[in-house]
Amino acid sequence: MMSFWKDKRVWIVGASSGIGEGLVYSLAKSGAKLLLSSRNENRLLEIVKSLSASDIGVIPLDIGDHRQLNNLTQQAWETYSGLDVVFLNAGISVRDRVVDTEVEVEKKLMDVNFWGPVIISKKLLQLKTDQGQLHLVVTSSLSGKYGVPKLASYAASKHALHGYFESLRAETHGNGLFIHLAIPGFVRTDITVNGLNGDGSVNGKMQQALAKGMDPLTCAQGILVEVEKGKEEFVVGGMERHTVWLSRLFPGVMKKMIRSNPVQKLEKWKQYFLKKNGPKPLSDQN
Ligand SMILES: NC(=O)c1ccc[n+]([C@@H]2O[C@H](COP(=O)([O-])OP(=O)(O)OC[C@H]3O[C@@H](n4cnc5c(N)ncnc54)[C@H](OP(=O)(O)O)[C@@H]3O)[C@@H](O)[C@H]2O)c1
């Protein structure tokens, strides 16, 4: 399975924790040459230290600070004389009602979740030769597929990624650019702990659904398998992953379901199906 990654030059943006950190640990054993980025340089260096991999480097970067992104993308490209796979995984969340969320906070989220990946991708398109192959793996979310209460700007940023990168995929078809939209379900990371409230203060709490979610390493491994298969869009998660087809096939049902307490409703369904079909293997239970 892992031979796909051998000697691949891989840049992970948003590598210091959660799913991105899981990608690092999974890829460190695959023979890929790794480059890790995010704001927390010390944490990235700790991760590097914990691994015995030889081809691994760090480029500290704030994806919300757009002035530096062209130069840092160039630096990432030059580190291994080109890149084969770039994970655009950095992201933050804002959780609050629209009326309680300041526009400046929403703009900050868009700068990180949407504009950052766009600016890096534009630079990569300039650097990529016509013959070269490049995989962009963009981390979206279930709320990139449908809107969710208290996640308006987060959902908007993830929907925007779909619109932008689907268009880019169509424009560049046959040019060696492969765009993968990864949709994690509920994953047990600090995204909501580090997430912001509508007034810009840090939330500090882990959302219950995430606390019961898939572990980030399993999610990362799931993402790698789907990229390797060449999937353009895929969901990695537990029971909640079914909401994607549900929202497409039965939009009315889904709209009603997410109006109030969608997570509790999902939990009820989960219990119902578990009772009906007996316990699932551990990998399916998250
Ligand atoms: N957890 C879930 O259930 C879930 C579900 C769907 C989608 N996602 C998406 O998965 C991605 C990874 O999130 P996670 O759940 O693994 O959360 P996480 O543990 O909080 O990881 C977020 C990563 O993004 C980086 N980051 C945040 N702001 C940044 C900035 N301004 N510049 C550079 N890097 C930045 C963080 O590093 P630094 O703090 O070091 O900068 C960290 O490495 C996000 O795009 C998120 O929207 C998560």
The ligand as an ORCA input file, in Angstrom:
! r2SCAN-3c Opt
* xyz 0 1
  N     -11.436     17.359     13.676
  C     -12.485     17.212     12.911
  O     -13.498     16.593     13.312
  C     -12.488     17.770     11.515
  C     -13.588     17.461     10.719
  C     -13.617     17.969      9.423
  C     -12.575     18.731      8.956
  N     -11.513     19.020      9.760
  C     -10.432     19.830      9.181
  O      -9.218     19.142      9.355
  C      -8.140     20.080      9.293
  C      -7.177     19.795     10.430
  O      -7.835     20.068     11.648
  P      -7.716     19.152     12.948
  O      -9.060     18.659     13.252
  O      -6.597     18.203     12.806
  O      -7.422     20.282     14.059
  P      -6.105     20.758     14.803
  O      -5.525     19.662     15.607
  O      -6.495     22.027     15.504
  O      -5.097     21.067     13.614
  C      -5.136     22.248     12.878
  C      -3.807     22.405     12.169
  O      -3.869     23.617     11.390
  C      -2.769     24.424     11.755
  N      -3.110     25.833     11.638
  C      -4.153     26.495     12.200
  N      -4.079     27.793     11.896
  C      -2.979     27.952     11.125
  C      -2.356     29.069     10.517
  N      -2.838     30.310     10.640
  N      -1.233     28.867      9.788
  C      -0.708     27.627      9.666
  N      -1.238     26.538     10.226
  C      -2.356     26.706     10.954
  C      -2.441     24.060     13.193
  O      -1.087     24.335     13.495
  P      -0.527     25.576     14.345
  O      -1.443     25.820     15.480
  O       0.844     25.112     14.728
  O      -0.467     26.721     13.381
  C      -2.647     22.546     13.138
  O      -1.505     21.922     12.631
  C      -8.787     21.459      9.335
  O      -8.803     22.007      8.036
  C     -10.199     21.182      9.805
  O     -11.103     22.158      9.338
  C     -11.445     18.553     11.035
*
